[in-house]
Amino acid sequence: MQRPEPQEFARVLSSMCTEPHPAARAAAERYLATNPGDPGTYGAVADLEREAVEMLGAVTRLDDPTGYVTSGGTEANIQAIRIARNRKRDVVDRPNVVVPDHAHFSFTKAADLLSVDIRRAPLDEDYRADPEAMTALVDGDTVGVVAVAGSTEYGRVDPVPALADLAHDSDALLHVDAAWGGFALPFTDHAWDFADAPVDTMTIDPHKLGQAAVPAGGLLARAPALFDTLAVDTPYLESTSQVTLTGTRSGAGVASAVAAMEALWPDGYRAEYERAQDLAEWFADELRDRGYDVVDPTLPLVAVDVPTDTVEALREAGWRLSKTGAGEARVVVMPHVTRGMLRAVLADLDRLG
């Protein structure tokens, strides 16, 4: 039986994943049959994972980073909440984590899995976390505060230093979700990383703007002791304990992440960010010239208020396009998105609008 082909990226506009870099693709294939969850047996990929963590530390300006390559941002965010909960398990009966309203839906999953209350604070007028609104939700049972550095809907960067102060004044941990934005933000003036603020844990995904193959997420921590709260015994493996959420993991993702970062950090990522940001701003101007309301692109993500029936017509024309919770169309300018693609979607908008 003939199997369907996977999607081509020529009309994919809203995904935060992209075509992997050729070196990342080749590395993933070479390490398909390896498992970093068993480092005693699969020593080569275990060494590569340590290299991946070191390189992610360079991207996020963290000396001597601790972490591992996850399946993606969801796993990393769940693990960060698990660290925050376990750190205060003996002193807090009803733990809560305070997040801005645009925090990823993975935090809802974390709440359900971990029996932690997620308290969502309203955003400010620019779709960013409001420190005052978040402060109002913090109490003695707060174990964590979350900031987003590159939000899923609007590409916004929260005031990370202010939220770090809020967390630490409350004896809570500050987690930064930079799953998508982490490979663009080093080339901006935003304060977001471990050198900008006393961030405790961070999510950053090589398989998004990092151009690694899926799955290749990342979780980093400032202090190794934070990961100690996750450790479980592994009596039948050569290693004696494990801090990861899953057991068997993708060696392909680890190798792919290293290969992508070796090929692209920093100059390749800088060039891609500048290309994508310029293209997002050009596209936003083109949409405004046509009379659409557009949210200014802080990072290379454009949200535009297109009528629902027009969005549906674009989907029927083959464009892979999603919407924000408020109904705007989302265009994420990933490495596979070209000016020619955006000219084509503008032509369809002109025809359909």
C-alpha positions as CSV (number, residue, x, y, z in Angstrom):
1,M,0.0,0.0,0.0
2,Q,1.3,3.4,-0.9
3,R,1.9,5.6,2.1
4,P,1.1,9.4,2.0
5,E,4.1,11.7,1.7
6,P,4.8,14.1,4.6
7,Q,3.9,17.7,4.2
8,E,6.1,20.0,2.1
9,F,7.1,23.3,3.8
10,A,6.3,25.4,0.8
11,R,2.9,26.5,2.3
12,V,3.6,26.0,6.0
13,L,3.1,29.4,7.7
14,S,2.3,28.8,11.3
15,S,4.6,26.0,12.5
16,M,7.4,26.7,15.0
17,C,9.3,23.7,13.5
18,T,11.1,23.8,10.2
19,E,13.3,21.8,7.8
20,P,16.4,20.6,9.7
21,H,19.8,21.8,8.6
22,P,21.5,19.3,6.3
23,A,24.1,18.5,8.9
24,A,21.5,18.0,11.5
25,R,19.5,15.6,9.2
26,A,22.6,13.5,8.6
27,A,23.6,13.4,12.3
28,A,20.1,12.3,13.2
29,E,20.2,9.4,10.8
30,R,23.6,8.3,12.0
31,Y,22.5,8.2,15.7
32,L,19.0,6.7,15.1
33,A,19.8,3.5,17.1
34,T,21.2,5.1,20.2
35,N,19.6,5.9,23.5
36,P,21.0,8.6,25.8
37,G,18.7,7.2,28.5
38,D,21.2,4.4,29.0
39,P,24.5,6.3,29.0
40,G,26.5,3.2,30.2
41,T,25.7,1.4,27.0
42,Y,25.4,4.3,24.6
43,G,28.5,6.2,25.7
44,A,29.1,8.1,22.4
45,V,25.6,9.8,22.4
46,A,25.9,10.5,26.2
47,D,29.1,12.4,25.4
48,L,27.2,14.2,22.6
49,E,24.5,15.2,25.1
50,R,27.0,16.8,27.4
51,E,28.3,18.7,24.4
52,A,24.7,19.8,23.5
53,V,24.2,21.1,27.0
54,E,27.4,23.0,26.9
55,M,26.4,24.6,23.6
56,L,23.0,25.5,24.9
57,G,24.7,27.1,27.8
58,A,26.7,29.2,25.3
59,V,23.5,30.3,23.6
60,T,21.9,31.3,26.9
61,R,25.1,32.6,28.6
62,L,25.2,30.1,31.4
63,D,28.6,28.9,32.5
64,D,28.8,25.2,33.6
65,P,25.2,24.5,32.6
66,T,23.3,21.4,33.9
67,G,20.6,19.9,31.7
68,Y,19.6,17.5,29.1
69,V,18.0,17.1,25.6
70,T,14.2,16.7,26.0
71,S,11.6,15.6,23.5
72,G,10.5,19.3,23.3
73,G,9.3,22.3,25.1
74,T,6.3,20.5,26.8
75,E,8.6,18.0,28.5
76,A,11.0,20.7,29.5
77,N,8.3,22.9,31.0
78,I,6.8,20.0,32.9
79,Q,10.2,19.1,34.3
80,A,10.8,22.7,35.4
81,I,7.5,22.7,37.3
82,R,8.4,19.4,38.8
83,I,11.7,20.8,40.0
84,A,9.9,23.8,41.5
85,R,7.4,21.6,43.2
86,N,9.8,19.0,44.5
87,R,12.2,21.7,45.9
88,K,9.5,22.7,48.4
89,R,7.6,19.4,48.7
90,D,8.3,19.2,52.5
91,V,7.1,22.7,53.3
92,V,4.2,23.4,50.9
93,D,1.0,21.3,50.9
94,R,-0.9,23.1,48.0
95,P,1.8,24.3,45.6
96,N,1.0,26.8,42.9
97,V,2.9,28.4,40.0
98,V,2.2,31.9,38.7
99,V,2.3,32.3,35.0
100,P,1.4,35.1,32.5
101,D,-1.8,34.4,30.6
102,H,0.1,33.6,27.4
103,A,2.1,30.8,28.9
104,H,2.1,27.7,26.7
105,F,-0.6,25.1,27.2
106,S,2.1,22.7,28.4
107,F,1.8,24.3,31.8
108,T,-1.8,23.2,32.0
109,K,-0.6,19.7,31.4
110,A,2.0,20.1,34.1
111,A,-0.7,21.2,36.5
112,D,-2.8,18.2,35.8
113,L,0.2,15.7,36.0
114,L,1.8,17.2,39.1
115,S,-1.2,18.4,41.2
116,V,0.1,21.9,41.1
117,D,-2.3,24.9,40.7
118,I,-1.5,27.2,37.8
119,R,-2.5,30.8,38.4
120,R,-2.7,32.8,35.2
121,A,-2.2,36.6,35.4
122,P,-3.6,39.0,32.7
123,L,-1.1,40.5,30.2
124,D,-0.3,44.2,29.7
125,E,-1.4,46.2,26.7
126,D,1.5,44.9,24.7
127,Y,0.8,41.2,25.2
128,R,3.6,40.9,27.8
129,A,3.5,39.6,31.4
130,D,2.4,42.3,33.9
131,P,4.6,42.0,37.0
132,E,2.0,43.7,39.2
133,A,-0.7,41.4,38.1
134,M,1.5,38.4,38.8
135,T,2.6,39.7,42.2
136,A,-1.0,39.8,43.2
137,L,-1.3,36.0,42.7
138,V,1.9,35.1,44.6
139,D,1.5,33.7,48.2
140,G,3.3,31.4,50.6
141,D,2.4,28.3,48.6
142,T,4.0,29.7,45.3
143,V,6.8,27.4,44.2
144,G,7.5,28.9,40.8
145,V,7.1,31.9,38.6
146,V,7.2,31.6,34.8
147,A,8.3,34.1,32.2
148,V,8.0,33.6,28.4
149,A,10.8,34.7,26.0
150,G,9.1,34.5,22.6
151,S,5.4,33.8,23.2
152,T,3.6,31.4,20.9
153,E,0.9,33.7,19.8
154,Y,2.6,37.1,19.4
155,G,6.4,36.5,19.9
156,R,6.6,38.7,22.9
157,V,9.4,38.7,25.5
158,D,8.3,39.1,29.2
159,P,10.2,41.4,31.6
160,V,12.4,38.5,32.9
161,P,14.5,40.5,35.4
162,A,11.4,41.8,37.2
163,L,9.8,38.4,37.3
164,A,13.1,36.9,38.6
165,D,13.0,39.4,41.5
166,L,9.3,38.5,42.2
167,A,10.2,34.8,42.3
168,H,13.2,35.1,44.5
169,D,11.5,37.5,46.9
170,S,8.9,34.7,47.4
171,D,11.5,31.9,47.7
172,A,10.2,30.5,44.4
173,L,12.0,29.5,41.3
174,L,12.0,31.5,38.1
175,H,11.5,29.5,34.9
176,V,11.9,31.0,31.5
177,D,10.2,29.4,28.5
178,A,12.4,30.3,25.5
179,A,11.4,27.2,23.6
180,W,10.9,29.1,20.3
181,G,12.7,32.4,21.0
182,G,15.9,31.1,22.4
183,F,17.8,30.9,19.1
184,A,16.8,34.4,18.0
185,L,17.0,36.4,21.3
186,P,20.9,36.4,21.6
187,F,20.9,38.8,18.6
188,T,18.5,41.3,20.2
189,D,18.6,43.8,23.0
190,H,16.0,41.9,25.2
191,A,16.9,40.9,28.7
192,W,16.0,37.2,28.8
193,D,18.9,34.8,29.6
194,F,21.0,33.6,32.6
195,A,23.4,36.5,32.3
196,D,20.6,39.1,32.2
197,A,18.8,37.8,35.4
198,P,19.0,35.2,38.1
199,V,17.0,32.7,36.0
200,D,16.8,29.2,37.6
201,T,15.6,27.0,34.8
202,M,15.0,27.5,31.1
203,T,13.4,25.7,28.1
204,I,15.1,26.2,24.8
205,D,14.4,24.0,21.8
206,P,17.0,23.2,19.1
207,H,14.2,21.7,16.9
208,K,12.6,25.1,16.4
209,L,14.7,28.0,15.4
210,G,17.8,25.9,16.2
211,Q,17.1,23.9,13.0
212,A,17.7,20.5,14.5
213,A,15.5,17.5,13.6
214,V,12.4,16.7,15.7
215,P,12.5,15.7,18.6
216,A,15.2,17.9,20.2
217,G,14.2,20.1,23.0
218,G,16.3,21.4,25.9
219,L,16.1,22.0,29.6
220,L,18.8,23.9,31.5
221,A,19.3,24.7,35.1
222,R,21.6,27.2,36.8
223,A,22.5,24.8,39.7
224,P,23.0,21.0,39.5
225,A,21.2,20.6,42.8
226,L,17.9,21.6,41.1
227,F,18.1,18.4,39.0
228,D,18.8,16.3,42.1
229,T,15.2,16.9,43.1
230,L,14.2,14.7,40.0
231,A,16.5,11.8,40.5
232,V,15.2,8.2,40.7
233,D,17.2,5.0,41.1
234,T,17.8,2.9,38.0
235,P,18.9,-0.4,39.4
236,Y,19.2,-2.4,36.1
237,L,21.2,0.2,34.2
238,E,24.9,0.9,34.4
239,S,24.1,4.4,35.6
240,T,22.6,4.5,39.1
241,S,20.0,7.2,38.7
242,Q,18.1,9.2,36.2
243,V,16.6,12.7,36.2
244,T,14.9,12.7,32.9
245,L,11.1,12.4,32.5
246,T,11.3,9.7,29.8
247,G,13.6,6.7,30.0
248,T,14.5,5.7,26.4
249,R,15.2,8.9,24.5
250,S,16.2,10.0,21.0
251,G,19.9,9.8,20.3
252,A,19.0,11.2,16.9
253,G,17.7,14.4,18.5
254,V,20.8,14.8,20.6
255,A,23.2,14.3,17.7
256,S,21.1,16.5,15.4
257,A,21.1,19.3,18.0
258,V,24.9,19.2,18.3
259,A,25.3,19.2,14.5
260,A,22.9,22.1,14.0
261,M,24.6,24.2,16.6
262,E,28.1,23.4,15.4
263,A,27.1,24.5,11.9
264,L,25.2,27.6,12.8
265,W,26.2,29.1,16.2
266,P,26.6,32.0,16.3
267,D,26.9,33.5,12.8
268,G,24.4,31.4,11.0
269,Y,21.7,31.9,13.6
270,R,22.4,35.7,13.6
271,A,22.1,35.8,9.8
272,E,18.8,33.8,9.9
273,Y,17.4,36.0,12.7
274,E,18.2,39.2,10.8
275,R,16.7,37.8,7.6
276,A,13.5,36.6,9.3
277,Q,13.0,39.8,11.3
278,D,13.4,41.9,8.2
279,L,11.0,39.7,6.3
280,A,8.4,39.8,9.2
281,E,8.5,43.6,9.3
282,W,8.2,43.8,5.5
283,F,5.2,41.4,5.6
284,A,3.6,43.4,8.4
285,D,3.9,46.6,6.4
286,E,2.4,44.9,3.3
287,L,-0.6,43.8,5.4
288,R,-1.1,47.2,6.9
289,D,-1.0,48.8,3.5
290,R,-3.9,46.5,2.6
291,G,-5.9,47.8,5.6
292,Y,-5.4,44.9,8.0
293,D,-4.7,45.3,11.8
294,V,-1.3,43.9,12.6
295,V,0.5,43.3,15.9
296,D,4.0,44.7,15.6
297,P,6.5,41.8,15.3
298,T,8.9,41.9,18.2
299,L,10.4,38.6,17.0
300,P,9.8,37.1,13.5
301,L,6.1,36.3,14.1
302,V,3.3,38.3,12.5
303,A,-0.3,38.2,13.9
304,V,-2.9,39.8,11.7
305,D,-6.6,40.3,12.1
306,V,-7.9,38.5,9.0
307,P,-11.6,37.5,8.8
308,T,-12.3,33.9,9.7
309,D,-13.8,33.1,6.4
310,T,-10.7,34.4,4.6
311,V,-8.5,32.3,6.9
312,E,-10.6,29.2,6.0
313,A,-10.3,30.1,2.3
314,L,-6.5,30.3,2.6
315,R,-6.5,26.9,4.3
316,E,-8.6,25.5,1.4
317,A,-6.0,26.9,-0.9
318,G,-3.4,24.8,0.8
319,W,-1.8,27.3,3.3
320,R,-1.1,25.7,6.7
321,L,-2.3,28.6,8.8
322,S,-3.4,28.7,12.5
323,K,-4.9,31.5,14.7
324,T,-4.3,33.1,18.0
325,G,-6.8,32.6,20.8
326,A,-8.2,36.0,19.9
327,G,-8.7,34.9,16.3
328,E,-5.8,36.6,14.4
329,A,-3.9,34.6,11.8
330,R,-0.3,33.7,12.8
331,V,2.6,33.7,10.4
332,V,5.8,32.4,11.9
333,V,8.8,33.4,9.8
334,M,10.8,30.2,10.2
335,P,13.9,29.4,8.1
336,H,11.8,27.8,5.4
337,V,9.5,30.8,5.0
338,T,10.7,33.0,2.0
339,R,9.7,36.3,0.6
340,G,8.3,34.4,-2.4
341,M,6.0,32.4,-0.1
342,L,4.8,35.6,1.6
343,R,4.2,37.3,-1.8
344,A,2.1,34.3,-2.8
345,V,0.0,34.4,0.3
346,L,-0.5,38.1,-0.2
347,A,-1.7,37.5,-3.7
348,D,-4.2,35.0,-2.4
349,L,-5.3,37.5,0.2
350,D,-5.8,40.1,-2.5
351,R,-7.9,37.6,-4.5
352,L,-9.9,36.3,-1.6
353,G,-10.3,39.4,0.6
